[in-house]
């Protein structure tokens, strides 16, 4: 755990203690369990977003993908009688395809990630609404899938399975990002893509792989969200979820310039974000201010990141100047 992660953990504990003093309901097991469930749901997509951000890119279509995958998954298992394991596999393939298309448009056609994913945000939301004719997708009365519901919405010893799934994914992605050659390539591409290319790294493949990972994890998150809500309005489901993912990553130390961040940080960022949302609810602050809170969090996170980056750049410049300065000869 680096200094940024440690500082974020301390901030989480301080905020939690303040909230608990103001409203003791914060420490109730049911509230902690529900908050953990939301951390798991949003954490899955935040990890995927982090892989894109570390390359210097961004994925704005997360919320629309969650809506599209959600309505397709529910329709397949509820109306088309497709076995849920096959439906889930098809949704993962869809996530791979979306990530692959985004990555290829960015690397092969040299389009800006912002433009590509913004268009995706509009396209996938429109497809989801067209597919359901703007109707709500859900399950019929009495329709249930015990195994699927247990895996996605169940709890073991009070711990939501969404949180457990996020923890498993986080461990796997920690190994990928921090203990593999591919992880080092991701950091190199984010720091300086041109230099990485000259050093022999196939930067295009690395960027495409990052978007594919994001697409897969977003699809997994979409399945969990679908089983959590059990009712999906294609016009509103997943709205602004990409901002939750971006905010969690930025809070966790992932620089929007690329080349920085840790998996532990993005998990802590997700926890802090949901803790702040919980604070808004417990203090009776109007829910309409949720987005204002999130916007403020992103702004503060980016501001801190910029100031920290400038400080480190100045320190490196000073150290380099000292190292290159001619040494004075002792007087005879």
Helices and strands as residue ranges (DSSP letters): H 3-22, G 24-27, H 29-53, H 62-78, H 84-107, H 113-131, E 136-138, H 146-153, E 155-156, E 159-160, H 161-178, H 181-191, H 193-198, H 203-229, E 231-233, H 241-251, H 263-282, G 287-289, H 290-324
